[in-house]
């Protein structure tokens, strides 16, 4: 049996954005890595319209991918650099507040790259473009073995290894297994790690569009009691402008919207979204998903450690989920690298707890912050609505405070690992 077991230092379950990032980072420490996933994305053809799942990478995430040699593999025509992000509240249409003067134009907070002395705040691009770029980098690293088309059948814990039996009958053993296998993580269940989870009362509908006019340079969110409306510009491809819209609302409303024809939905979007929305030319794809958050009770078990959505999921309100996952990856890479220098086992409890100590509090703070935003802007109380509008207006004019918020949102401040640290301009 022993001669049929493939021995590596680390098995990473999940070759998505976070798992592939961890593989690239650990390979730089000359570790033998096995990267496992049941399915990989198809390659992106030249001129292909953007796929529906997109992310906004902040500056620290970009820096991480650059330092790992993956950013160069992401086609530049699939990434749009955005120079501003804005937050506003839609005018009240009923109740006491609707009778007051409309100050929503004044009550808009707009964060500009130039406020930080930079050309952009991040890039918006397809998840598949990020993952495929990382996998291209993986292919360059000889100490990573990519195994796709298989699932984990079972796992056994030995005295000094954890063994995984794969669906093709092969067996792998490793000092440490990284669970980067998403919100429904099998490795989290195998490790016996429980989680706190809570569903929100809303669903989100994502709509891929083409639009008329010039390329939009910023992303924005407009809040209403029913839920926010968001716009993310995507790269111009072969002379066509693409964008992604997100509409948060009750499950019934989202179901009704998905039942509309493309022409009806286009008309609805133009009527409900704020005037900042460019003129929609065509609707390409529509999808929806329920909103939920979760947090693992701990980030590690016996020779298993969790990262990304396997450890935590967050309200997608500000698009921070993918960036949190990348920062998990950066810290885990660094902590395991320190363990090697200090002649500690990769699965040493102290090593894994130190990784969790650095990430859990920051992830929880971000989760709580998104909740405060979500529930605060869902409140229909007239005094709260008035205070919100005044607060947004003052925030835009707050100078140093506004810049500090922007620095945290773009990964320039906070608990940023060295591997993702952005140099000063």
C-alpha positions as CSV (number, residue, x, y, z in Angstrom):
1,X,0.0,0.0,0.0
2,X,2.8,2.4,0.9
3,X,4.3,2.4,-2.6
4,X,0.9,3.5,-4.0
5,X,0.7,6.6,-1.8
6,X,1.8,9.9,-3.3
7,X,3.7,11.8,-0.6
8,X,3.8,15.6,-0.7
9,X,4.4,18.4,1.8
10,X,1.0,20.1,1.4
11,X,-2.2,19.1,-0.3
12,X,-4.5,22.1,-1.2
13,X,-8.1,21.1,-1.8
14,X,-9.6,23.7,-4.1
15,X,-7.8,25.2,-7.1
16,X,-9.9,28.4,-7.1
17,X,-8.4,31.9,-6.6
18,X,-7.4,31.4,-3.0
19,X,-6.2,27.8,-3.3
20,X,-4.1,28.5,-6.4
21,X,-2.6,31.6,-4.7
22,X,-1.6,29.5,-1.7
23,X,0.0,26.9,-4.1
24,X,2.0,29.6,-5.9
25,X,3.2,31.1,-2.6
26,X,4.2,27.8,-0.9
27,X,6.0,26.7,-4.1
28,X,8.4,29.6,-3.5
29,X,9.4,27.9,-0.3
30,X,10.4,24.7,-2.3
31,X,7.6,22.7,-0.8
32,X,6.1,19.8,-2.8
33,X,2.5,20.8,-3.4
34,X,-0.6,18.9,-4.7
35,X,-3.4,21.1,-5.9
36,X,-6.7,19.3,-6.3
37,X,-10.0,20.3,-7.8
38,X,-13.0,18.6,-9.3
39,X,-13.3,21.0,-12.2
40,X,-11.3,23.9,-13.7
41,X,-12.7,26.8,-15.8
42,X,-12.5,26.7,-19.5
43,X,-10.0,28.9,-21.2
44,X,-11.3,32.4,-22.2
45,X,-11.4,32.9,-26.0
46,X,-10.2,36.1,-27.6
47,X,-13.2,38.5,-27.9
48,X,-15.4,36.4,-25.6
49,X,-17.8,38.6,-23.5
50,X,-17.1,38.7,-19.8
51,X,-18.4,35.8,-17.8
52,X,-21.0,36.7,-15.1
53,X,-18.9,36.1,-12.0
54,X,-16.6,39.2,-11.4
55,X,-14.6,40.6,-8.6
56,X,-13.1,44.0,-7.6
57,X,-9.5,43.4,-6.5
58,X,-8.1,46.0,-4.3
59,X,-4.5,47.2,-4.4
60,X,-3.1,44.7,-1.8
61,X,-4.6,41.8,-3.7
62,X,-3.1,43.0,-6.9
63,X,0.3,43.4,-5.2
64,X,0.0,39.8,-3.9
65,X,-0.6,38.4,-7.4
66,X,2.3,40.5,-8.8
67,X,4.7,39.2,-6.1
68,X,3.7,35.6,-6.9
69,X,4.2,36.1,-10.6
70,X,0.5,35.5,-11.5
71,X,-0.6,39.0,-12.4
72,X,1.5,38.9,-15.6
73,X,-0.6,35.9,-16.7
74,X,-3.9,37.7,-16.5
75,X,-4.8,39.3,-19.9
76,X,-4.8,43.0,-19.6
77,X,-7.9,43.3,-21.9
78,X,-9.9,41.3,-19.2
79,X,-9.2,43.8,-16.4
80,X,-10.5,47.3,-15.9
81,X,-8.7,49.7,-13.6
82,X,-11.3,51.8,-11.7
83,X,-10.4,55.2,-10.4
84,X,-13.2,56.0,-8.1
85,X,-15.9,54.3,-6.0
86,X,-19.0,56.1,-4.8
87,X,-21.7,55.5,-2.2
88,X,-25.1,57.3,-2.2
89,X,-28.7,56.9,-1.0
90,X,-31.6,57.0,-3.4
91,X,-34.2,59.7,-2.7
92,X,-37.1,58.5,-0.5
93,X,-40.3,57.9,-2.5
94,X,-42.7,57.7,0.5
95,X,-43.1,58.7,4.1
96,X,-42.0,61.9,5.9
97,X,-38.5,62.0,4.4
98,X,-40.0,62.2,0.8
99,X,-41.5,65.5,1.7
100,X,-38.2,67.1,2.7
101,X,-35.8,68.7,0.3
102,X,-33.8,66.1,-1.6
103,X,-30.2,66.2,-0.5
104,X,-29.1,62.9,-2.0
105,X,-26.9,64.6,-4.6
106,X,-25.1,66.4,-1.7
107,X,-25.1,63.2,0.4
108,X,-22.8,61.2,-1.8
109,X,-19.4,59.9,-0.7
110,X,-17.0,59.5,-3.6
111,X,-13.6,58.1,-3.1
112,X,-11.0,59.0,-5.8
113,X,-7.7,57.4,-6.6
114,X,-6.2,60.8,-6.8
115,X,-7.0,61.3,-3.1
116,X,-4.2,58.7,-2.5
117,X,-1.9,60.0,-5.2
118,X,-2.6,56.9,-7.3
119,X,-3.9,56.2,-10.8
120,X,-6.4,53.6,-9.8
121,X,-8.0,51.9,-6.7
122,X,-8.0,48.4,-8.0
123,X,-9.2,46.3,-11.0
124,X,-12.5,44.7,-11.8
125,X,-12.3,41.5,-13.7
126,X,-13.8,38.0,-14.2
127,X,-13.1,35.4,-11.5
128,X,-12.2,32.9,-14.2
129,X,-9.6,35.4,-15.6
130,X,-8.0,35.6,-12.2
131,X,-8.1,31.8,-11.6
132,X,-6.8,31.0,-15.1
133,X,-3.9,33.4,-14.7
134,X,-3.0,31.8,-11.4
135,X,-3.2,28.3,-13.0
136,X,-0.9,29.5,-15.8
137,X,1.6,30.5,-13.1
138,X,1.1,27.1,-11.3
139,X,2.0,25.4,-14.6
140,X,5.4,27.2,-14.5
141,X,6.3,25.8,-11.1
142,X,7.7,22.3,-11.2
143,X,7.0,21.5,-7.5
144,X,3.2,21.9,-7.9
145,X,1.2,18.9,-9.2
146,X,-2.3,20.0,-10.4
147,X,-4.8,17.2,-10.1
148,X,-8.3,17.9,-11.6
149,X,-11.4,15.9,-12.3
150,X,-11.3,14.1,-8.9
151,X,-13.0,14.5,-5.6
152,X,-12.0,13.5,-2.0
153,X,-13.5,10.2,-1.1
154,X,-12.2,9.8,2.4
155,X,-9.5,11.0,4.8
156,X,-7.4,9.3,7.5
157,X,-5.2,10.8,10.1
158,X,-1.9,9.1,10.6
159,X,0.7,9.7,13.3
160,X,2.6,12.2,11.2
161,X,0.5,12.6,8.0
162,X,-3.0,13.1,6.8
163,X,-4.0,10.8,3.9
164,X,-6.6,11.6,1.3
165,X,-8.2,8.9,-0.9
166,X,-9.3,10.4,-4.2
167,X,-12.2,9.3,-6.4
168,X,-9.8,7.8,-9.0
169,X,-8.5,5.4,-6.3
170,X,-5.2,7.2,-5.7
171,X,-4.0,8.2,-2.2
172,X,-2.1,11.3,-1.2
173,X,-0.4,12.0,2.1
174,X,0.8,15.3,3.4
175,X,2.0,17.0,6.6
176,X,-0.8,19.6,6.1
177,X,-4.0,19.8,4.1
178,X,-5.3,23.3,3.2
179,X,-9.1,23.5,2.8
180,X,-9.7,26.2,0.1
181,X,-12.8,24.4,-1.2
182,X,-15.4,27.1,-0.7
183,X,-18.3,27.9,1.5
184,X,-19.6,24.2,1.5
185,X,-16.1,23.0,2.4
186,X,-15.7,19.3,2.6
187,X,-12.4,19.7,4.4
188,X,-14.0,21.8,7.1
189,X,-16.5,18.9,7.7
190,X,-13.7,16.3,7.7
191,X,-11.8,18.3,10.3
192,X,-15.0,18.4,12.4
193,X,-15.0,22.2,12.5
194,X,-18.4,23.8,13.2
195,X,-19.4,27.2,11.9
196,X,-21.7,30.1,12.7
197,X,-24.0,30.8,9.7
198,X,-26.9,33.2,9.1
199,X,-29.0,33.9,6.1
200,X,-30.1,37.4,5.2
201,X,-33.7,38.2,4.2
202,X,-32.5,39.2,0.7
203,X,-31.3,37.7,-2.5
204,X,-28.9,39.3,-5.0
205,X,-29.5,39.4,-8.8
206,X,-26.5,39.8,-11.1
207,X,-27.0,41.1,-14.6
208,X,-24.3,41.2,-17.3
209,X,-25.0,44.1,-19.7
210,X,-23.5,46.0,-22.6
211,X,-24.0,49.8,-22.5
212,X,-23.6,52.8,-24.7
213,X,-21.2,55.7,-24.5
214,X,-17.7,55.8,-23.2
215,X,-16.1,53.4,-20.8
216,X,-17.1,54.1,-17.2
217,X,-14.1,54.6,-14.8
218,X,-15.7,53.9,-11.5
219,X,-18.0,51.6,-9.5
220,X,-20.8,52.8,-7.3
221,X,-23.6,51.6,-4.9
222,X,-26.9,53.4,-4.4
223,X,-28.8,52.4,-1.2
224,X,-32.6,52.1,-0.7
225,X,-34.6,50.4,2.0
226,X,-35.3,47.4,-0.2
227,X,-31.6,46.8,-0.8
228,X,-28.7,48.5,-2.6
229,X,-28.2,48.7,-6.4
230,X,-24.6,48.4,-7.7
231,X,-22.8,49.0,-10.9
232,X,-19.4,47.6,-11.8
233,X,-17.8,48.6,-15.2
234,X,-16.0,45.9,-17.1
235,X,-13.3,46.2,-19.8
236,X,-14.3,47.2,-23.3
237,X,-13.8,44.2,-25.6
238,X,-13.7,44.6,-29.4
239,X,-15.3,48.0,-29.1
240,X,-18.1,46.9,-26.8
241,X,-18.7,48.3,-23.3
242,X,-19.5,45.7,-20.7
243,X,-20.8,46.1,-17.2
244,X,-22.2,44.1,-14.2
245,X,-25.3,45.2,-12.2
246,X,-26.2,43.9,-8.8
247,X,-29.8,44.3,-7.4
248,X,-30.4,43.3,-3.8
249,X,-34.1,42.7,-2.8
250,X,-36.5,40.3,-1.3
251,X,-36.5,36.7,-2.8
252,X,-40.0,37.3,-4.3
253,X,-39.0,40.5,-6.0
254,X,-35.8,38.9,-7.4
255,X,-37.9,36.0,-8.7
256,X,-40.3,38.4,-10.4
257,X,-37.4,40.3,-12.0
258,X,-35.8,37.1,-13.3
259,X,-39.2,36.2,-14.9
260,X,-39.2,39.3,-17.1
261,X,-38.2,39.3,-20.7
262,X,-34.9,41.0,-21.5
263,X,-36.7,44.0,-22.9
264,X,-38.8,44.3,-19.8
265,X,-35.9,43.9,-17.4
266,X,-33.9,46.5,-19.3
267,X,-36.7,48.9,-19.0
268,X,-37.1,48.1,-15.2
269,X,-33.3,48.6,-14.6
270,X,-33.3,52.0,-16.4
271,X,-36.3,53.1,-14.4
272,X,-35.2,52.0,-10.9
273,X,-31.4,52.5,-11.0
274,X,-30.1,56.1,-10.4
275,X,-29.4,58.3,-13.4
276,X,-25.7,57.5,-13.1
277,X,-26.4,54.2,-14.8
278,X,-25.4,54.4,-18.5
279,X,-27.8,53.5,-21.2
280,X,-28.2,49.7,-21.4
281,X,-27.8,48.4,-24.9
282,X,-28.2,44.6,-24.2
283,X,-28.8,42.2,-21.4
284,X,-26.4,39.2,-21.7
285,X,-26.9,37.0,-18.6
286,X,-28.9,37.0,-15.4
287,X,-28.3,35.0,-12.2
288,X,-29.3,35.2,-8.6
289,X,-28.2,33.9,-5.2
290,X,-29.3,34.1,-1.6
291,X,-27.3,36.3,0.8
292,X,-25.7,34.6,3.8
293,X,-22.7,34.9,6.1
294,X,-20.7,32.3,7.9
295,X,-17.6,32.0,10.1
296,X,-15.8,28.8,11.1
297,X,-15.5,28.3,14.8
298,X,-11.8,27.8,14.3
299,X,-9.5,27.9,11.3
300,X,-7.6,24.7,11.8
301,X,-8.0,21.1,13.0
302,X,-5.7,18.0,13.0
303,X,-3.4,18.7,10.0
304,X,-6.1,20.8,8.3
305,X,-6.2,24.5,7.9
306,X,-9.0,26.6,6.2
307,X,-8.7,29.7,4.0
308,X,-11.1,31.9,2.1
309,X,-14.7,31.0,1.9
310,X,-14.0,27.7,3.6
311,X,-13.3,29.7,6.7
312,X,-15.7,32.7,6.3
313,X,-18.2,34.2,3.9
314,X,-19.4,37.7,4.1
315,X,-22.2,39.9,2.7
316,X,-21.0,40.8,-0.8
317,X,-22.1,44.4,-0.2
318,X,-18.7,46.0,-0.7
319,X,-17.1,43.2,-2.7
320,X,-14.6,42.5,0.0
321,X,-15.0,38.7,0.1
322,X,-12.4,37.8,-2.5
323,X,-9.9,40.3,-1.0
324,X,-10.3,38.8,2.5
325,X,-9.5,35.4,0.9
326,X,-6.4,36.7,-0.7
327,X,-5.2,38.2,2.5
328,X,-5.8,34.8,4.2
329,X,-3.6,33.3,1.5
330,X,-0.8,35.8,2.0
331,X,-0.7,35.3,5.8
332,X,-0.8,31.5,5.6
333,X,2.0,31.5,3.0
334,X,4.1,33.7,5.3
335,X,3.4,31.8,8.5
336,X,4.2,28.5,6.9
337,X,7.4,30.0,5.5
338,X,8.4,31.1,9.0
339,X,7.7,27.6,10.3
340,X,10.2,26.2,7.8
341,X,12.8,28.7,8.9
342,X,12.2,27.9,12.6
343,X,12.3,24.1,11.9
344,X,8.6,23.7,12.9
345,X,6.2,21.3,11.4
346,X,3.8,22.8,8.9
347,X,0.9,21.4,10.9
348,X,2.2,22.7,14.3
349,X,-0.8,24.0,16.3
350,X,1.1,27.1,17.3
351,X,1.8,27.9,13.6
352,X,-1.8,27.5,12.5
353,X,-3.1,29.3,15.5
354,X,-0.9,32.3,14.8
355,X,-2.3,32.4,11.3
356,X,-5.8,32.3,12.7
357,X,-5.0,35.0,15.3
358,X,-3.9,37.4,12.5
359,X,-6.9,36.8,10.3
360,X,-9.9,36.0,12.5
361,X,-10.3,39.4,14.1
362,X,-9.9,41.3,10.9
363,X,-12.3,39.0,9.1
364,X,-14.8,39.4,11.9
365,X,-14.5,43.2,11.9
366,X,-15.1,43.3,8.2
367,X,-18.1,41.0,8.6
368,X,-19.5,43.2,11.4
369,X,-18.8,46.4,9.4
370,X,-20.8,45.0,6.4
371,X,-23.6,44.1,8.7
372,X,-23.7,47.6,10.1
373,X,-23.9,49.0,6.6
374,X,-26.5,46.5,5.5
375,X,-28.8,47.0,8.5
376,X,-28.2,50.7,8.8
377,X,-29.2,51.4,5.2
378,X,-32.2,49.0,5.4
379,X,-33.7,51.0,8.2
380,X,-36.8,52.9,7.1
381,X,-37.0,55.2,10.2
382,X,-37.2,58.8,9.1
383,X,-34.7,60.1,11.7
384,X,-32.2,57.3,10.6
385,X,-32.7,58.2,7.0
386,X,-32.0,61.9,7.6
387,X,-28.9,61.0,9.7
388,X,-27.7,58.7,7.0
389,X,-27.9,61.3,4.3
390,X,-26.1,63.9,6.5
391,X,-23.5,61.4,7.4
392,X,-22.7,60.5,3.8
393,X,-22.4,64.1,2.9
394,X,-20.1,64.9,5.8
395,X,-18.1,61.8,5.1
396,X,-17.4,63.0,1.6
397,X,-16.1,66.3,3.1
398,X,-14.2,64.8,6.0
399,X,-10.7,65.1,4.6
400,X,-8.2,62.9,6.5
401,X,-10.9,60.6,7.9
402,X,-12.2,60.0,4.3
403,X,-8.7,59.2,3.2
404,X,-8.2,56.8,6.1
405,X,-11.4,54.9,5.2
406,X,-10.2,54.7,1.6
407,X,-6.8,53.4,2.6
408,X,-8.5,50.5,4.5
409,X,-10.9,49.8,1.6
410,X,-8.0,49.5,-0.9
411,X,-5.7,47.4,1.3
412,X,-3.2,50.2,2.0
413,X,-3.9,50.1,5.8
414,X,-4.8,47.5,8.4
415,X,-3.4,44.1,9.0
416,X,-1.7,43.7,5.6
417,X,0.8,40.9,5.2
418,X,4.2,41.7,3.8
419,X,3.6,39.7,0.7
420,X,0.7,42.0,-0.2
421,X,2.2,45.3,1.1
422,X,1.8,48.1,-1.5
423,X,4.8,50.4,-1.7
424,X,4.3,54.1,-1.0
425,X,3.8,56.5,-3.9
